[in-house]
Amino acid sequence: MAEVTIQDGESLEAALRRFKRKVQQEDIIKEIKRHSYYLKPGEKKRVKAALARKRNRKKRPRDFE
């Protein structure tokens, strides 16, 4: 759980920026999106395989001929 205390002399905008950065580092938004709907086990496996293919495609060096 992300928590930020406002320090003496710190503006609200600066504290909000620190909070947003902390939320992003802890992957809270990603976790909420992942739990927002149910995926059947087979669908979950297909999504995982598709992401792996996408990662491998990005890593593969391109042959320019």
C-alpha positions in Angstrom: 0.0 0.0 0.0 1.5 3.3 -1.1 1.6 5.9 1.6 3.2 9.4 1.5 3.4 11.9 4.4 3.7 15.5 3.6 6.9 16.9 5.0 7.4 20.4 6.5 7.5 23.1 3.8 6.6 20.6 1.0 3.9 21.6 -1.5 1.0 19.4 -2.1 2.0 19.0 -5.8 5.4 17.6 -4.8 3.8 15.1 -2.4 1.4 14.1 -5.1 4.3 13.5 -7.5 6.1 11.4 -4.9 2.8 9.4 -4.4 2.3 8.8 -8.1 5.9 7.6 -8.5 5.6 5.3 -5.5 2.3 3.8 -6.9 4.0 3.2 -10.3 7.0 1.5 -8.7 4.9 -0.8 -6.7 2.8 -1.8 -9.8 -0.4 -1.2 -8.0 -2.3 0.0 -11.1 -1.1 -3.1 -13.1 -2.3 -5.4 -10.3 -5.8 -3.7 -10.1 -6.2 -4.0 -13.9 -5.2 -7.7 -13.7 -7.8 -8.4 -11.1 -10.6 -6.3 -12.6 -12.0 -9.2 -14.6 -11.8 -13.0 -14.6 -9.8 -15.0 -17.1 -10.3 -18.7 -17.6 -7.1 -20.7 -17.1 -7.0 -21.5 -20.8 -7.4 -17.8 -21.8 -4.7 -16.9 -19.2 -2.3 -19.4 -20.8 -3.0 -18.0 -24.3 -2.4 -14.4 -23.1 0.8 -15.4 -21.4 2.0 -17.2 -24.6 1.1 -14.2 -26.8 3.1 -11.8 -24.5 6.1 -14.2 -24.6 5.9 -14.3 -28.4 5.8 -10.5 -28.5 8.8 -10.2 -26.2 10.8 -12.6 -28.3 9.9 -10.8 -31.5 11.2 -7.5 -29.9 14.5 -9.2 -28.8 15.2 -10.9 -32.1 17.7 -8.9 -34.2 16.5 -7.7 -37.5 18.2 -8.9 -40.7 18.5 -6.0 -43.2 19.4 -7.3 -46.6 
